[in-house]
């Protein structure tokens, strides 16, 4: 498993801060896991379902990180699309 770089994180999530990229990389998640976590958070936000627990580990950590990152992944506080 290759470690993600900041460029990998930005390529998947779009522009993010250095601190957020470092926090994601520190979880040890791989590229496929980051894509899955991003997709999970986007789906949860669209359906307003945040009550479905995720298993502990890198995937769960990244889902938590992305959920805390308000304004990321196309959410600016509005439910209008």
PyMOL commands that place a pseudoatom at each C-alpha (Angstrom):
pseudoatom trace, name=CA, resn=UNK, resi=1, chain=A, elem=C, hetatm=0, pos=[0.000, 0.000, 0.000]
pseudoatom trace, name=CA, resn=UNK, resi=2, chain=A, elem=C, hetatm=0, pos=[1.511, 3.289, -1.110]
pseudoatom trace, name=CA, resn=UNK, resi=3, chain=A, elem=C, hetatm=0, pos=[1.253, 6.259, 1.206]
pseudoatom trace, name=CA, resn=UNK, resi=4, chain=A, elem=C, hetatm=0, pos=[-0.854, 9.128, -0.052]
pseudoatom trace, name=CA, resn=UNK, resi=5, chain=A, elem=C, hetatm=0, pos=[0.804, 12.414, -0.894]
pseudoatom trace, name=CA, resn=UNK, resi=6, chain=A, elem=C, hetatm=0, pos=[-0.687, 15.863, -0.462]
pseudoatom trace, name=CA, resn=UNK, resi=7, chain=A, elem=C, hetatm=0, pos=[-1.107, 15.952, -4.256]
pseudoatom trace, name=CA, resn=UNK, resi=8, chain=A, elem=C, hetatm=0, pos=[-3.116, 12.705, -4.098]
pseudoatom trace, name=CA, resn=UNK, resi=9, chain=A, elem=C, hetatm=0, pos=[-5.410, 14.157, -1.431]
pseudoatom trace, name=CA, resn=UNK, resi=10, chain=A, elem=C, hetatm=0, pos=[-5.924, 17.362, -3.433]
pseudoatom trace, name=CA, resn=UNK, resi=11, chain=A, elem=C, hetatm=0, pos=[-6.523, 15.342, -6.596]
pseudoatom trace, name=CA, resn=UNK, resi=12, chain=A, elem=C, hetatm=0, pos=[-9.331, 13.415, -4.879]
pseudoatom trace, name=CA, resn=UNK, resi=13, chain=A, elem=C, hetatm=0, pos=[-10.869, 16.109, -2.658]
pseudoatom trace, name=CA, resn=UNK, resi=14, chain=A, elem=C, hetatm=0, pos=[-9.971, 19.318, -4.438]
pseudoatom trace, name=CA, resn=UNK, resi=15, chain=A, elem=C, hetatm=0, pos=[-8.212, 22.210, -2.708]
pseudoatom trace, name=CA, resn=UNK, resi=16, chain=A, elem=C, hetatm=0, pos=[-7.726, 21.516, 1.011]
pseudoatom trace, name=CA, resn=UNK, resi=17, chain=A, elem=C, hetatm=0, pos=[-5.474, 23.043, 3.644]
pseudoatom trace, name=CA, resn=UNK, resi=18, chain=A, elem=C, hetatm=0, pos=[-2.065, 21.581, 4.369]
pseudoatom trace, name=CA, resn=UNK, resi=19, chain=A, elem=C, hetatm=0, pos=[-3.267, 20.680, 7.869]
pseudoatom trace, name=CA, resn=UNK, resi=20, chain=A, elem=C, hetatm=0, pos=[-6.321, 18.787, 6.580]
pseudoatom trace, name=CA, resn=UNK, resi=21, chain=A, elem=C, hetatm=0, pos=[-4.231, 16.913, 4.003]
pseudoatom trace, name=CA, resn=UNK, resi=22, chain=A, elem=C, hetatm=0, pos=[-1.689, 15.999, 6.692]
pseudoatom trace, name=CA, resn=UNK, resi=23, chain=A, elem=C, hetatm=0, pos=[-4.429, 14.785, 9.045]
pseudoatom trace, name=CA, resn=UNK, resi=24, chain=A, elem=C, hetatm=0, pos=[-5.855, 12.556, 6.303]
pseudoatom trace, name=CA, resn=UNK, resi=25, chain=A, elem=C, hetatm=0, pos=[-2.441, 11.198, 5.313]
pseudoatom trace, name=CA, resn=UNK, resi=26, chain=A, elem=C, hetatm=0, pos=[-1.648, 10.453, 8.982]
pseudoatom trace, name=CA, resn=UNK, resi=27, chain=A, elem=C, hetatm=0, pos=[-4.580, 8.018, 9.157]
pseudoatom trace, name=CA, resn=UNK, resi=28, chain=A, elem=C, hetatm=0, pos=[-2.759, 5.674, 6.777]
pseudoatom trace, name=CA, resn=UNK, resi=29, chain=A, elem=C, hetatm=0, pos=[-5.723, 5.454, 4.399]
pseudoatom trace, name=CA, resn=UNK, resi=30, chain=A, elem=C, hetatm=0, pos=[-5.028, 4.432, 0.822]
pseudoatom trace, name=CA, resn=UNK, resi=31, chain=A, elem=C, hetatm=0, pos=[-6.283, 6.083, -2.372]
pseudoatom trace, name=CA, resn=UNK, resi=32, chain=A, elem=C, hetatm=0, pos=[-9.293, 3.770, -2.795]
pseudoatom trace, name=CA, resn=UNK, resi=33, chain=A, elem=C, hetatm=0, pos=[-10.251, 4.260, 0.837]
pseudoatom trace, name=CA, resn=UNK, resi=34, chain=A, elem=C, hetatm=0, pos=[-10.106, 8.042, 0.506]
pseudoatom trace, name=CA, resn=UNK, resi=35, chain=A, elem=C, hetatm=0, pos=[-12.345, 7.932, -2.564]
pseudoatom trace, name=CA, resn=UNK, resi=36, chain=A, elem=C, hetatm=0, pos=[-14.803, 5.699, -0.682]
pseudoatom trace, name=CA, resn=UNK, resi=37, chain=A, elem=C, hetatm=0, pos=[-14.755, 7.996, 2.379]
pseudoatom trace, name=CA, resn=UNK, resi=38, chain=A, elem=C, hetatm=0, pos=[-15.366, 11.054, 0.192]
pseudoatom trace, name=CA, resn=UNK, resi=39, chain=A, elem=C, hetatm=0, pos=[-18.267, 9.303, -1.534]
pseudoatom trace, name=CA, resn=UNK, resi=40, chain=A, elem=C, hetatm=0, pos=[-19.720, 8.239, 1.830]
pseudoatom trace, name=CA, resn=UNK, resi=41, chain=A, elem=C, hetatm=0, pos=[-19.642, 11.793, 3.201]
pseudoatom trace, name=CA, resn=UNK, resi=42, chain=A, elem=C, hetatm=0, pos=[-21.182, 13.239, 0.034]
pseudoatom trace, name=CA, resn=UNK, resi=43, chain=A, elem=C, hetatm=0, pos=[-23.953, 10.616, 0.134]
pseudoatom trace, name=CA, resn=UNK, resi=44, chain=A, elem=C, hetatm=0, pos=[-24.598, 11.250, 3.841]
pseudoatom trace, name=CA, resn=UNK, resi=45, chain=A, elem=C, hetatm=0, pos=[-24.822, 14.996, 3.277]
pseudoatom trace, name=CA, resn=UNK, resi=46, chain=A, elem=C, hetatm=0, pos=[-27.205, 14.642, 0.354]
pseudoatom trace, name=CA, resn=UNK, resi=47, chain=A, elem=C, hetatm=0, pos=[-29.520, 12.350, 2.300]
pseudoatom trace, name=CA, resn=UNK, resi=48, chain=A, elem=C, hetatm=0, pos=[-28.981, 14.164, 5.636]
pseudoatom trace, name=CA, resn=UNK, resi=49, chain=A, elem=C, hetatm=0, pos=[-28.096, 10.797, 7.215]
pseudoatom trace, name=CA, resn=UNK, resi=50, chain=A, elem=C, hetatm=0, pos=[-25.224, 11.101, 9.650]
pseudoatom trace, name=CA, resn=UNK, resi=51, chain=A, elem=C, hetatm=0, pos=[-26.366, 8.429, 12.072]
pseudoatom trace, name=CA, resn=UNK, resi=52, chain=A, elem=C, hetatm=0, pos=[-24.954, 5.380, 10.308]
pseudoatom trace, name=CA, resn=UNK, resi=53, chain=A, elem=C, hetatm=0, pos=[-21.848, 4.331, 12.216]
pseudoatom trace, name=CA, resn=UNK, resi=54, chain=A, elem=C, hetatm=0, pos=[-18.607, 3.444, 10.471]
pseudoatom trace, name=CA, resn=UNK, resi=55, chain=A, elem=C, hetatm=0, pos=[-16.114, 0.872, 11.637]
pseudoatom trace, name=CA, resn=UNK, resi=56, chain=A, elem=C, hetatm=0, pos=[-13.038, 2.132, 13.498]
pseudoatom trace, name=CA, resn=UNK, resi=57, chain=A, elem=C, hetatm=0, pos=[-9.894, 2.424, 11.430]
pseudoatom trace, name=CA, resn=UNK, resi=58, chain=A, elem=C, hetatm=0, pos=[-8.547, 4.664, 8.679]
pseudoatom trace, name=CA, resn=UNK, resi=59, chain=A, elem=C, hetatm=0, pos=[-11.855, 4.773, 6.751]
pseudoatom trace, name=CA, resn=UNK, resi=60, chain=A, elem=C, hetatm=0, pos=[-13.833, 5.802, 9.836]
pseudoatom trace, name=CA, resn=UNK, resi=61, chain=A, elem=C, hetatm=0, pos=[-11.202, 8.350, 10.837]
pseudoatom trace, name=CA, resn=UNK, resi=62, chain=A, elem=C, hetatm=0, pos=[-11.275, 9.982, 7.403]
pseudoatom trace, name=CA, resn=UNK, resi=63, chain=A, elem=C, hetatm=0, pos=[-15.079, 10.018, 7.324]
pseudoatom trace, name=CA, resn=UNK, resi=64, chain=A, elem=C, hetatm=0, pos=[-14.974, 11.852, 10.680]
pseudoatom trace, name=CA, resn=UNK, resi=65, chain=A, elem=C, hetatm=0, pos=[-12.351, 14.297, 9.399]
pseudoatom trace, name=CA, resn=UNK, resi=66, chain=A, elem=C, hetatm=0, pos=[-14.351, 15.059, 6.255]
pseudoatom trace, name=CA, resn=UNK, resi=67, chain=A, elem=C, hetatm=0, pos=[-17.592, 15.456, 8.198]
pseudoatom trace, name=CA, resn=UNK, resi=68, chain=A, elem=C, hetatm=0, pos=[-15.875, 18.063, 10.385]
pseudoatom trace, name=CA, resn=UNK, resi=69, chain=A, elem=C, hetatm=0, pos=[-14.605, 19.934, 7.318]
pseudoatom trace, name=CA, resn=UNK, resi=70, chain=A, elem=C, hetatm=0, pos=[-17.706, 22.075, 6.726]
pseudoatom trace, name=CA, resn=UNK, resi=71, chain=A, elem=C, hetatm=0, pos=[-17.717, 23.803, 3.347]
pseudoatom trace, name=CA, resn=UNK, resi=72, chain=A, elem=C, hetatm=0, pos=[-15.663, 21.049, 1.767]
pseudoatom trace, name=CA, resn=UNK, resi=73, chain=A, elem=C, hetatm=0, pos=[-17.094, 18.797, -0.930]
pseudoatom trace, name=CA, resn=UNK, resi=74, chain=A, elem=C, hetatm=0, pos=[-19.592, 21.341, -2.229]
pseudoatom trace, name=CA, resn=UNK, resi=75, chain=A, elem=C, hetatm=0, pos=[-21.392, 22.128, 1.015]
pseudoatom trace, name=CA, resn=UNK, resi=76, chain=A, elem=C, hetatm=0, pos=[-21.649, 25.752, 1.972]
pseudoatom trace, name=CA, resn=UNK, resi=77, chain=A, elem=C, hetatm=0, pos=[-24.408, 25.393, 4.547]
pseudoatom trace, name=CA, resn=UNK, resi=78, chain=A, elem=C, hetatm=0, pos=[-27.318, 25.272, 2.119]
pseudoatom trace, name=CA, resn=UNK, resi=79, chain=A, elem=C, hetatm=0, pos=[-29.413, 22.220, 1.293]
pseudoatom trace, name=CA, resn=UNK, resi=80, chain=A, elem=C, hetatm=0, pos=[-30.317, 23.711, -2.083]
pseudoatom trace, name=CA, resn=UNK, resi=81, chain=A, elem=C, hetatm=0, pos=[-28.649, 22.193, -5.118]
for i in range(1, 81): cmd.bond("trace and resi %d" % i, "trace and resi %d" % (i + 1))
show_as sticks, trace
zoom trace
